Amino acid sequence: MTERDLLHPPSVTDERHPSDLAEILERVLDKGIVIAGDIKIDLLDIELLTIRLRLFISSVDTARRAGIDWWETDPALSSRAARDSLAQENAELRERLHALESRVGAEELSPVGAAGEEERP
């Protein structure tokens, strides 16, 4: 140890501990942090463009506690949501097909559908 080290010991801020960064990251993910900002472009008092930025950094559990879970229902981000979306679309198409088949079947069975029926426009 030199005389300089004795007269000027390293301060706490001079030392970098990997655990400090890990603790900060853990705190941010546990509590969450919000960064917000707006960018507005005007020309001669006419608003041309407004961009609103909202950034929420947190863990998944913290986001759920905050009521944010859009990634679970976005088919681009969740395979379960993609399956659910396809299943819903399939069910809707089946209903439409059933309705069309019912109408066609009812028209074929109706007395108007007999051989002497008038021409439809």
Backbone torsions as a table, in degrees:
resi	resn	phi	psi	omega
1	MET	NA	135.1	-178.6
2	THR	-92.6	169.6	178.6
3	GLU	-62.5	-35.4	179.2
4	ARG	-63.1	-41.7	179.4
5	ASP	-63.5	-35.2	179.7
6	LEU	-71.7	-38.9	-177.9
7	LEU	-78.0	-32.8	-178.6
8	HIS	-127.6	79.8	179.1
9	PRO	-66.1	149.6	-179.3
10	PRO	-62.3	137.3	179.4
11	SER	-81.2	168.8	-179.4
12	VAL	-64.0	-34.6	-178.7
13	THR	-72.6	-20.0	179.3
14	ASP	-74.5	-27.3	-177.4
15	GLU	-86.5	135.8	177.8
16	ARG	-112.9	120.6	178.6
17	HIS	-112.3	129.2	177.2
18	PRO	-56.8	-31.9	-178.8
19	SER	-67.6	-28.0	178.1
20	ASP	-62.9	-45.7	178.8
21	LEU	-63.9	-41.8	178.6
22	ALA	-63.4	-39.7	178.7
23	GLU	-66.0	-41.4	178.7
24	ILE	-63.8	-45.2	179.3
25	LEU	-62.4	-41.9	178.8
26	GLU	-62.9	-41.9	178.8
27	ARG	-63.6	-45.2	-179.8
28	VAL	-62.3	-45.3	-179.0
29	LEU	-67.6	-33.5	-179.1
30	ASP	-74.1	-43.6	-177.6
31	LYS	-90.3	-35.2	-176.3
32	GLY	90.7	154.1	177.7
33	ILE	-142.2	139.4	-179.2
34	VAL	-116.3	130.9	175.0
35	ILE	-121.6	124.4	-177.3
36	ALA	-130.4	146.9	177.1
37	GLY	-165.5	155.3	178.4
38	ASP	-125.2	140.3	174.8
39	ILE	-120.0	124.2	-178.0
40	LYS	-127.4	131.4	178.1
41	ILE	-117.4	118.2	179.4
42	ASP	-118.4	148.8	174.4
43	LEU	-134.9	116.2	-179.1
44	LEU	53.1	49.9	179.5
45	ASP	60.9	21.5	174.7
46	ILE	-113.5	122.7	-179.1
47	GLU	-74.8	117.2	-179.5
48	LEU	-94.1	-38.7	-173.9
49	LEU	-154.0	135.6	172.6
50	THR	-131.4	127.2	177.2
51	ILE	-119.5	123.3	178.4
52	ARG	-107.4	120.5	-179.0
53	LEU	-107.2	129.9	175.9
54	ARG	-134.7	121.3	-178.3
55	LEU	-124.0	123.5	179.1
56	PHE	-119.5	113.7	-178.5
57	ILE	-107.1	122.7	-180.0
58	SER	-166.9	175.7	172.5
59	SER	-79.4	167.1	179.3
60	VAL	-62.1	-41.5	-179.7
61	ASP	-63.6	-42.4	178.8
62	THR	-65.0	-40.5	178.5
63	ALA	-63.1	-42.2	178.5
64	ARG	-62.9	-41.7	177.8
65	ARG	-62.4	-30.4	178.6
66	ALA	-83.0	-1.6	178.2
67	GLY	85.7	20.0	-179.4
68	ILE	-109.5	118.3	179.2
69	ASP	-151.5	31.4	-176.1
70	TRP	-61.6	-26.3	-178.7
71	TRP	-68.0	-19.9	179.8
72	GLU	-76.7	-22.8	-177.5
73	THR	-109.8	0.9	179.1
74	ASP	-89.6	114.4	-178.0
75	PRO	-59.7	-24.2	179.6
76	ALA	-74.4	-19.5	-175.9
77	LEU	-113.6	-16.2	-174.7
78	SER	-131.1	123.9	178.8
79	SER	-66.7	-32.8	178.0
80	ARG	-66.4	-41.7	178.1
81	ALA	-65.0	-37.3	178.2
82	ALA	-64.1	-43.7	177.4
83	ARG	-62.7	-43.9	-179.7
84	ASP	-63.5	-39.6	179.0
85	SER	-63.5	-43.8	178.0
86	LEU	-65.7	-39.5	179.3
87	ALA	-65.7	-39.8	178.3
88	GLN	-65.4	-44.5	178.5
89	GLU	-61.7	-41.0	178.6
90	ASN	-61.4	-44.3	-179.8
91	ALA	-64.5	-41.1	178.5
92	GLU	-63.7	-41.8	178.5
93	LEU	-65.1	-38.8	177.4
94	ARG	-63.1	-40.4	178.6
95	GLU	-63.7	-43.4	179.4
96	ARG	-64.1	-41.9	178.8
97	LEU	-63.5	-42.8	178.8
98	HIS	-62.3	-42.6	179.4
99	ALA	-63.7	-42.4	178.9
100	LEU	-64.9	-43.5	179.4
101	GLU	-64.1	-37.2	178.8
102	SER	-65.1	-42.0	179.4
103	ARG	-66.0	-43.5	-180.0
104	VAL	-65.3	-43.0	179.0
105	GLY	-63.6	-39.2	-179.7
106	ALA	-68.6	-37.0	178.8
107	GLU	-68.0	-36.5	-179.8
108	GLU	-70.3	-31.7	-177.6
109	LEU	-87.5	-16.3	-175.8
110	SER	-71.4	151.3	-179.4
111	PRO	-65.2	-24.3	178.9
112	VAL	-67.2	-25.2	-177.8
113	GLY	-78.9	6.6	-179.7
114	ALA	-71.8	175.1	-173.7
115	ALA	-62.5	-30.8	-177.2
116	GLY	-88.6	18.2	-175.5
117	GLU	-70.0	150.8	175.9
118	GLU	-69.3	153.4	175.2
119	GLU	-70.0	136.9	177.2
120	ARG	-85.8	146.6	179.3
121	PRO	-67.8	NA	NA
